[in-house]
Amino acid sequence: MLTMERKRAGMSEDIADYAKDGRLTEPSDGRRYEWRKMIDTVKTLGRPLTDEETEQYRVK
């Protein structure tokens, strides 16, 4: 979609021009979290979690 929008604007750039490899995210650091519980908490608080709050949801 980004490519199409740029073509309409007279630009023909693509994310592939800048990507070094096929990954769209950083490699995993091996940590696991209880994502559903974290998301519920963020919705309740209305703000992102701090690092300390995030550690409470880490799977050990």
Protein Blocks (a to p, Z undefined) as FASTA:
>chain_A
ZZmmmmmnopacdfklmpmblbfbdcdehiacdfklmmmmmmmnopacdfklmmmmpcZZ
